[in-house]
Amino acid sequence: MNDLAAGYFARYIVPDVPPVGKVLDLGCGTGTLLKELLKRGGTEVVGMDINSYPEWDALRKSGIRVKAVTEKNFIPFMEKELPDTVTMTWVLHHMDYIEQERYLIAMFSALKPGSRAVVLEDAYSEKLPPEKGKKLYDDFMTLSVEDRKRVMGVFDWVANRVLEQREKIPMPFGYRTLEEWQALFVKIGFTVTKTRFLGFPEDRDVNNGQSVLVAIKIDHKIS
């Protein structure tokens, strides 16, 4: 499964991360994206998660700094690191809606102007056509909004708890559409520079709709 994720990150996330500066992978897990960024080179790579993982020993030996950070210590950690780019891959939907806003507001307040966020989420678009899996998308959209969320939750639960046998993955499943993510980032104060609805790609272990969002902090104020 990690090989699938690595290829996915290399194709859809790494190209949106500038090749200079410091990159913080928020919710880095076992470090799959961190290794892809290190392989690309040119940037300082840092990972954080609320839990530590045995795989971090190998990451540290390769020169990647990783740290377990609680929400209470999140802002001090961000203010100390001052990353140029924050990546978040399949992280936010594992929080409830209030927690999502809390973390994003805290992140925005700690980031310096010009910093960017690159987000990959289990999210479908209500406006953009899917890049892949149109037939599956059309079938998916015949469901009610609540049933769509239930289906996404089942796929994610199976992938994390059954296929990956992960016990540390929280399961609130706070799903939003791509348009809802965009509205939230704008509300917090970011300028969204890119949205992309990848659709329902076949090279994923979780067959949910996938979307990418890139946002920049232009100024200090939260709108």
Secondary structure, DSSP 8 states (H G I E B T S, - for coil): -HHHHHHHHHHHTGGGS-SSSEEEEET-TT-HHHHHHHHH-SSEEEEEESS--TTHHHHHHTT-EEEE--GGGHHHHHHHH--SEEEEES-GGGS-HHHHHHHHHHHHHHS-TT-EEEEEEE---SSS--SB-HHHHHHHTTS-HHHHHHHHHHHHHIIIIIIS--SS---------HHHHHHHHHHHTEEEEEEEEEES-SS-SS-S-EEEEEEEE-SS---
